[in-house]
Amino acid sequence: MSITTTDTQPARAEAAAHAAVALLPASTPLTVGAPTQRVEDVVITGQAVRARFTGAAQGEVAIVVSQDLVDALANTPMGNLDLGQALRPALEAAATTLGPVVVDPGELLEPAAAMLALTGNGGLLVPLTGGDGAIQAAVGLAVAAQVETSAAPAAGGAKDSRPAFDLLHDVEMEVTAELGRTRMSVRELLSLTPGAVIELDRAAGGPADLLVNGRLIARGEVVVIDENFGIRITEIVGPSDRA
């Protein structure tokens, strides 16, 4: 395994911003600006979520949003919605532009603190502007290392150097079966009534996904076992398919 430090940070930060902007809650379309390390050029009153990631790359990603969005999430008809959960799809989209990575739950920070911490680690900020040209949000990305796996055997023999996973055999993990997904706006959610039908992104009779802690590991068909639903595994999903 070799580790290569990043040398194309501006391009990566801009790609991360383009991936995140489509998933950011906003009242008007947002435009991706030029990456910068100057925190004083990205002035936003609101809240930030900063998360670290590991995998194909190591580093941290942050998203800063305006106070308008923070207030809107805190006063929805469905109650107070968690900002971290609302921004998580955008955070993951930004980080996965670097390859398959795992993003941690993240932490809430004041905008200035989050941006200073990120730029202090060599990261860049990408402002997102609204139709009036004002900065409505920002995406920050700091890549500490890019990890490239090598198929060559380690020197000194082909001994398996994997960790002792026996230590984890008694660890419980959450296993869920998913029939399908869809995305809906708050307006569509509020219009739901008993008897409403929600169309999912899965054809009728298609396989169900089996997830462990939210990560896809297998697919299968739904069966009934003693009046309970079950999943008969038909396919094990490899790491490349998950990516």
N, C-alpha and C positions, 0 to 999 in steps of 0.2 A: 504494500500500500504506500503510495507516495502522496505528499501534501504539497500543493502548489499555491502560493499566495496569489491573490487576485491582482490583475493589472488592467482590467477593463471595467472598473467600478462605475463610471458614468453610464455606460451602455447597460450594465446590469441594473442599476438603479432605475433607469428610465423604463426598461422592460418590466421591472417589478411594478412600477406605477401604472403602466398600461394594463397589466393583469389585474391589479387591485381595483382600478377605477370603475370597472364594469360591475363590481360587487359592492361598492360603497353606497349606502343609503344617501340619496341626495334629491332635493326638490327640482334641480335643474341639471342638465348634463355638465360634467366637469372636464376641463381641458388640462392635459398634462404639460407642465412647464419644464424648464431646463434644470438639471440637477445642480445643486450648490452645497457648499459646506458652510455657508454663512447663515447662522441661525437667525441673525437680525433681518435677513431678507425674507424669512418665513414667519411672519407674526400672525398667530391665531389665538383667539381667546376660546378656550374649550377644554378638551380632555384628550389624553393620548393613551394608547395601548402599545406596550413594547413587549416583544416576545423573542426568545432565542430559538434557534433551530439547529439541528444536526442531521447528518446523513451524507448526501452527495456533496454538501457544502456545510460549513459551520459559520455561524454569525448571528446577527439579530436583525429584526425587522420591526418597524414602528409605523403606526398610523395615527395621525392627529386629525381630529374633527372639531368643528365649530360648536360653540355653546348651544346654538339652535338645535342641533341634532341631539346633543346630550339631554336638553330639556324635553325634546319630543319623545325620546325613549323613556324618560322618567314619568311621563304623563300620558301613556297610551290608554285606550279603552280596555286593554288587557292587563293593565297594571304596569309596574316599573320593569322595563326590559333591561337586561344586563348589557352594558356597552361592550364588554369583552366578547360576549357571545354574538352580538350583532356585527362586530367587526372581524370575527374569526375567519369567515370565508374569504374576506379580502386579504387578511394576513397570510393565510395559507396559499392563496393564489400568487401573492407576491413572492413568497419564499420558494415555491415550487418552480419558479422560472429558472432556478439554478439546478434543478434535478429533483429526484425523490428525497424529501427531507421530512423530519418530524418536528413540528412546531409545538413548543410548550404552551401552557395555558396563558402565559403572559401576565403583565401587571399594569394597573392603572397608574398613570403619572401625570403631573402637570406638563403641558406642552413644552415649555422651555427646558425642564429637567430631562424629558425624554429625548429631545433633539440635541441637547448638549452632550448627553451620555453617548448617543449614537455617533455624532460627529467626532467626539473625543476618541472613539474607537476606529476612526478612519472612514466612517460612513458618509453617505451623501443624502441630502433631502431633496425631494421632488415636489414642488408646490402644485396644487390642483386648484384651478381658478374657475369661477362661475361665469355666467354670461356677462356680468358687469365688470369682469376683469379682477374682481377681488378674490383673494385667496380664501377658499372655503375649507380646504383640507390639505394634508401633506402625507407623503409616503417616504419613509426613511429606510435605507438598507445599508448594512455594514457586513461585508464578507471577510471573515477572518482567515478562512482557508477553503480551498477546493480539494476534495478528496477524490483521488483516482485509484480504483482497485486494479490490481494486476493479477493475471492468472499464473504468473511464474511462481514456482514453489520457493519457500523460504530457504535460505542458505542453511546447510547442515542437515538436510533431509526433508522428507515430505510429511513429517509428523503433524497431525491435526492439532492446530493451536487454538481451537475454539474454546470459549470459556466453559467451565463446568456447569452446564445447564441443569444438572441434577439438583443443584441448590434451589432451583425455581419450581421444582415439580409440584410443590404443595401451595404455590401461589394461585389464588383464585382470580379469574379474569371474567369480565362481562362478555357474554356471547349473545349476539342478537341476530335475528333473521329479518331481512328487509325485502319486501315485495316490490318496492319501487320508490321513486322520489319525484317531487315537483317543486317548483318555486312559485310563491304567491305573494302578492302585495298585501299590505295591511288592509287596504280597501276590499280586496277579494276575500280575505279572512273574515272581516266583519260582516260580509254579505252571506256567509254560510248559514244555512238553516237545516233542521232535520230533514233528511231525504236528499240533500244535495250530493252530487257525485263529483269526486275529484279525480281527474285523469292523471295517471302516473306515467313515468317514462319507461314503461315495461309492457311488452306485448302480452296479450292474454295467453296463458299457458307457458310463459317464459320462466326461466329458472329464477329462484330467489337467491339473494346474496347472503352469505354467512360472514358476519363481522366479529372480530375480537377486539374489544376496546376501540371500536370505531374503524378498524382497519380490515379491509376485505381479505379473506383467506381462502374462501371456497364458494362454490355455487351448488345448488341442488334443487330438488323438486319437493313441493309441499306434500306431505302425507298425513294420514290420521292414525294415531296410535292410542287405542283405548279412550276414544273421545277427546284426545288432546292432539293438537297440531304438532308435526315434527318436520324435519328436513332430511331427506335422503341425499347424501353427498354424491354429486355426479362429476365434479371437477375441482381439483385443488389449484388455486391461483398462485402462480409464482411471483417473485418480486418484480420482474419486468412487466408482467400483466397489471400488477397493482399500480405501477407508475403510469 
